[in-house]
Amino acid sequence: MSIGEQLCLDCGLCCDGTLFGNVRLQPGDDGRKLKALGLPVTTTRGKAPCSFFYQPCAALGTDRSCACYADRPAQCRHFECGVFKQVTQGEISAATALRLVRKARRQADTIRRLLRQLGDT
């Protein structure tokens, strides 16, 4: 497993609703296929129609793997977080990157727990 794959499986913040509220489908994304794979794709009407699904992603597994990885939307395919870029460019070590994503996960989990205590659903 590459360090990039390990980082993504340790992190998942781009899929769990921490970083993004939704994923907007791009030209070339197959909304019907994504719906068939279990993603609740919504299409807006009006002057600028668009298709999207809300985060957390329904394809995100408890192990932070992606159930639709081979067919994931372009936004997901092309996204690279800053930590991923730093480690793949050799700016930080793999160990440092893993520590950073684990710390970020703990902080996000703490914030989610606090929000639930305040009644946020």
Secondary structure by P-SEA (a helix, b strand, c coil): ccaaaaaaaacccccccccccbbbbcccccaaaaaaaccbbbbbbccccccccccccccccccccccccccccccccccccaaaaaaaaccccaaaaaaaaaaaaaaaaaaaaaaaaaccc
